[in-house]
């Protein structure tokens, strides 16, 4: 006895296309401490003429993301 494989018709193409786009999406959660201190607003003179824009915690968060996902950091 042979059973015919059922066929399905897609009726909501917008939702289907969005679900295909979302397949490769990766959500990342960062702690509130890192988000609140993402950029340094205080300017301090260290003799080089510039002050750091990002604190060490933000740089380390980016570094760990780069290691986990094995991707280069792009600006």
BELRAPE-V825849 format. One record per pair of residues at least 4 apart in sequence whose ideal C-beta (glycine too) atoms are under 8 Angstrom apart, sorted by the first residue. I is the first residue (numbers start at 1). GAP is how many residues later the second one is. If there is no record, write none. Layout:
# BELRAPE-V825849
i->I gap->GAP
i->I gap->GAP
This chain:
# BELRAPE-V825849
i->10 gap->6
i->12 gap->4
i->13 gap->4
i->14 gap->4
i->15 gap->4
i->16 gap->4
i->17 gap->4
i->18 gap->4
i->19 gap->4
i->21 gap->4
i->26 gap->43
i->28 gap->37
i->30 gap->4
i->30 gap->5
i->30 gap->31
i->31 gap->4
i->32 gap->4
i->33 gap->4
i->33 gap->24
i->34 gap->4
i->34 gap->23
i->34 gap->24
i->34 gap->27
i->37 gap->18
i->37 gap->20
i->37 gap->21
i->38 gap->16
i->38 gap->17
i->38 gap->20
i->39 gap->14
i->39 gap->15
i->39 gap->16
i->39 gap->19
i->40 gap->11
i->40 gap->12
i->40 gap->13
i->40 gap->14
i->40 gap->15
i->42 gap->9
i->43 gap->8
i->44 gap->7
i->45 gap->6
i->46 gap->4
i->46 gap->5
i->54 gap->4
i->54 gap->5
i->55 gap->4
i->56 gap->4
i->57 gap->4
i->58 gap->4
i->59 gap->4
i->60 gap->4
i->61 gap->4
i->62 gap->4
i->62 gap->11
i->63 gap->4
i->64 gap->4
i->65 gap->4
i->65 gap->6
i->66 gap->4
i->66 gap->5
i->66 gap->6
i->66 gap->7
